[in-house]
């Protein structure tokens, strides 16, 4: 799905940046959750990562919360180009969530905000394993996603003739994957859809264990 996802977001990047310029679409409870994430990022010189940063709309908010230095990765070069303009002091790179360009223990926290929506169960396990690899012990990992089971399809995404296929995840299932990848779960939440939403939303906040089982193979991860 990597190539099709990259093509999708390269195509819609300009429209996406115009329609979603900031965090105006987030509920107050979600801003509170992001603030809780920021509040448990450990001290250090390593960057805090927006994994799947898109056009970079969350990076100024993370900076406002006092997090620095900041980094971002996105699969789409067009989305990453927008992120560089929005957050010129952040280190933005084009990369997949399963192959983050950081050394072991190279980041202090990871925000993954609606970036796993194209990932199936096997890919989610790989993302969790990679997050455990790059996070320092005690570093937080916050994920937001559409909650449920199965897939959803949008035949014309963001006003363009591109097909958007997304995977729904239940918070408890995401939490189980993170637990097996070496994380302690802080919270797993599910809220109902608001008026403009078609699906419930899920959120999981976790912290990398000091002795994370990041060396476990994917076959060891229970899905």
C-alpha positions as CSV (number, residue, x, y, z in Angstrom):
1,X,0.0,0.0,0.0
2,X,3.1,2.3,0.3
3,X,3.1,3.5,-3.3
4,X,-0.6,4.1,-3.5
5,X,-0.6,6.0,-0.2
6,X,2.3,8.1,-1.3
7,X,0.6,8.9,-4.6
8,X,-2.7,9.8,-2.8
9,X,-1.1,12.3,-0.5
10,X,1.2,13.8,-3.2
11,X,-1.9,14.4,-5.2
12,X,-4.0,16.0,-2.5
13,X,-1.2,17.8,-0.5
14,X,-2.1,21.4,-1.6
15,X,-5.8,20.9,-0.9
16,X,-5.1,19.1,2.4
17,X,-2.9,22.0,3.5
18,X,-5.7,24.5,2.7
19,X,-8.5,22.5,4.3
20,X,-6.7,21.5,7.4
21,X,-4.2,24.3,8.2
22,X,-4.1,23.8,12.0
23,X,-5.7,22.0,14.9
24,X,-9.1,23.6,14.5
25,X,-10.7,20.3,13.7
26,X,-9.5,18.6,17.0
27,X,-11.8,18.3,19.9
28,X,-10.8,19.9,23.2
29,X,-10.3,16.4,24.7
30,X,-7.8,15.6,22.0
31,X,-5.8,18.8,22.6
32,X,-5.8,17.8,26.3
33,X,-4.4,14.4,25.3
34,X,-1.6,16.0,23.2
35,X,-0.8,18.2,26.1
36,X,-0.6,15.1,28.4
37,X,1.8,13.5,25.9
38,X,4.0,16.6,25.9
39,X,4.0,16.6,29.7
40,X,5.6,13.2,30.0
41,X,8.3,13.6,27.3
42,X,11.6,13.1,29.2
43,X,14.3,15.7,29.3
44,X,17.1,15.3,26.7
45,X,18.6,16.5,23.5
46,X,17.0,14.0,21.2
47,X,14.1,15.3,19.0
48,X,10.4,14.8,19.5
49,X,9.0,13.2,16.4
50,X,5.7,13.8,14.5
51,X,5.5,10.5,12.7
52,X,3.4,10.9,9.6
53,X,3.5,14.6,10.0
54,X,1.6,15.4,6.8
55,X,1.7,19.1,6.1
56,X,3.1,19.8,9.5
57,X,0.0,21.2,11.1
58,X,0.7,19.8,14.5
59,X,4.4,20.9,14.7
60,X,3.7,24.5,15.7
61,X,1.4,23.3,18.4
62,X,4.1,20.9,19.7
63,X,6.5,23.9,19.7
64,X,3.9,25.9,21.6
65,X,3.8,23.2,24.2
66,X,7.5,23.6,24.8
67,X,8.8,20.6,22.9
68,X,12.2,21.1,21.1
69,X,13.9,20.1,19.0
70,X,11.2,18.8,16.7
71,X,11.4,16.4,13.8
72,X,8.9,15.0,11.3
73,X,8.6,12.3,8.8
74,X,6.1,11.6,6.1
75,X,5.8,9.1,3.3
76,X,4.7,11.9,0.8
77,X,7.4,14.3,-0.5
78,X,4.7,16.8,-1.3
79,X,3.3,16.7,2.2
80,X,6.8,16.9,3.6
81,X,7.5,20.0,1.5
82,X,4.5,21.8,3.1
83,X,5.7,20.7,6.6
84,X,9.1,22.3,6.0
85,X,7.4,25.6,5.2
86,X,5.0,25.4,8.2
87,X,7.8,24.4,10.6
88,X,11.1,25.6,9.2
89,X,13.1,24.8,12.4
90,X,12.0,21.2,12.5
91,X,14.0,18.4,10.7
92,X,11.6,17.0,8.2
93,X,12.4,13.9,6.2
94,X,10.6,11.6,3.8
95,X,10.3,8.1,5.3
96,X,8.0,5.3,6.1
97,X,6.8,4.7,9.7
98,X,8.4,1.2,9.5
99,X,11.8,2.6,8.6
100,X,12.4,5.7,10.7
101,X,15.7,7.6,10.0
102,X,16.8,7.6,13.6
103,X,19.3,5.6,15.7
104,X,18.2,3.3,18.4
105,X,16.9,5.5,21.3
106,X,17.2,8.5,19.0
107,X,14.0,10.3,19.8
108,X,12.3,11.3,23.1
109,X,8.7,11.1,22.1
110,X,6.5,10.1,19.1
111,X,3.2,11.6,18.1
112,X,1.5,9.5,15.4
113,X,-1.7,11.4,14.7
114,X,-4.0,9.6,12.2
115,X,-0.9,8.2,10.5
116,X,-1.8,4.5,10.9
117,X,-5.1,4.8,9.1
118,X,-3.7,3.0,6.0
119,X,-1.9,0.3,8.0
120,X,-3.2,-3.2,8.5
121,X,-2.5,-5.4,11.5
122,X,0.9,-6.6,10.3
123,X,2.0,-3.1,9.3
124,X,0.8,-1.8,12.7
125,X,3.0,-4.4,14.5
126,X,6.0,-3.3,12.4
127,X,5.3,0.4,13.2
128,X,5.1,-0.4,16.9
129,X,8.4,-2.3,16.8
130,X,10.1,0.5,14.9
131,X,8.8,3.1,17.4
132,X,10.1,1.0,20.3
133,X,13.5,0.9,18.6
134,X,13.9,4.6,18.2
135,X,12.4,5.8,21.5
136,X,14.4,6.3,24.6
137,X,13.2,4.4,27.7
138,X,10.2,6.1,29.2
139,X,9.5,8.0,26.0
140,X,5.8,8.4,25.1
141,X,4.0,7.3,22.0
142,X,0.6,8.8,21.2
143,X,-1.6,7.5,18.4
144,X,-4.8,8.9,17.1
145,X,-6.9,7.0,14.5
146,X,-10.4,6.2,13.3
147,X,-11.9,3.5,15.6
148,X,-13.8,0.4,14.5
149,X,-13.2,-2.8,12.4
150,X,-12.7,-3.4,8.7
151,X,-11.9,-0.8,6.0
152,X,-13.5,2.3,4.7
153,X,-13.2,3.7,1.1
154,X,-13.5,7.2,-0.1
155,X,-13.7,7.3,-3.9
156,X,-12.9,11.0,-4.3
157,X,-10.6,12.2,-1.6
158,X,-10.2,15.9,-0.9
159,X,-11.9,16.8,-4.2
160,X,-9.5,14.8,-6.3
161,X,-10.0,11.7,-8.4
162,X,-8.0,9.4,-6.1
163,X,-9.1,6.5,-4.1
164,X,-8.6,6.6,-0.3
165,X,-8.6,3.2,1.5
166,X,-8.3,3.3,5.2
167,X,-8.2,0.7,8.0
168,X,-10.2,1.1,11.2
169,X,-8.6,0.0,14.5
170,X,-10.0,-0.6,17.9
171,X,-8.1,1.1,20.7
172,X,-7.8,-2.1,22.8
173,X,-6.3,-3.9,19.8
174,X,-3.8,-1.1,19.2
175,X,-2.9,-1.2,22.9
176,X,-2.3,-5.0,22.7
177,X,0.1,-4.5,19.8
178,X,2.0,-1.8,21.6
179,X,2.2,-3.9,24.8
180,X,3.8,-6.7,22.9
181,X,6.2,-4.3,21.2
182,X,7.6,-3.1,24.6
183,X,5.3,-0.4,25.7
184,X,3.4,0.3,28.9
185,X,-0.1,1.6,28.2
186,X,-1.1,4.8,29.9
187,X,-4.6,5.1,28.4
188,X,-6.7,3.7,25.5
189,X,-9.7,5.7,24.7
190,X,-12.6,5.5,22.2
191,X,-15.1,8.3,21.6
192,X,-18.2,8.5,19.5
193,X,-18.2,10.5,16.2
194,X,-19.0,14.2,16.3
195,X,-21.5,15.7,13.8
196,X,-19.0,15.9,11.0
197,X,-17.4,12.5,11.6
198,X,-18.5,9.2,10.1
199,X,-16.6,6.9,12.6
200,X,-15.7,6.8,16.2
201,X,-12.2,7.9,17.1
202,X,-9.5,6.0,19.0
203,X,-6.5,7.2,21.0
204,X,-3.7,5.3,22.7
205,X,-1.0,6.8,24.9
206,X,1.9,4.5,25.9
207,X,5.4,4.7,27.2
208,X,8.4,2.7,26.0
209,X,9.5,0.3,28.8
210,X,13.0,0.9,30.1
211,X,13.7,-2.7,29.0
212,X,11.5,-2.8,25.9
213,X,11.1,-6.0,24.0
214,X,12.0,-4.2,20.8
215,X,14.1,-7.1,19.6
216,X,11.0,-9.4,19.4
217,X,10.2,-10.6,15.9
218,X,6.9,-9.8,14.3
219,X,5.9,-13.5,14.8
220,X,6.2,-12.9,18.5
221,X,3.6,-10.0,18.4
222,X,0.0,-11.2,19.2
223,X,-2.5,-9.5,16.9
